[in-house]
Amino acid sequence: MLDIDYLEDEAFESVEEIVSQFIVKIGDQKIKIRITKDANGHFQFVNSHYYQGSKRADPYIAYVTNFPSEKIAIMNAKLQIISSYDPADKNGVWIENDSF
């Protein structure tokens, strides 16, 4: 793992290192999970898709952003994926995350 301090520059607002990346499949949907680490040593996650059940106005999106370890970031990425998923909801949809 490189020391991301080498990328410090006043032109960059922030620098994050991609620590790990996974692909999971839930139902018929493949979802990518990306775990990053910032210059302060905090871990973040981003998922490629969000689930929106037919009875919800919006998809569930977790807004906690900084985690103390890669493991906790992965656990929260998983929670975001499965917490609102309902395989019995035939009208639920996966929405692509434009920020992935």
Secondary structure, 3 states (H helix, E strand, C coil): CCCHHHHCCCCCCCCEEEEEEEEEEECCEEEEEEEEEECCCCEEEEECEEEECCCCCCCCCCCCCCECCHHHHHHHHHHHHHCCCCCCCCCCEEEECCCC
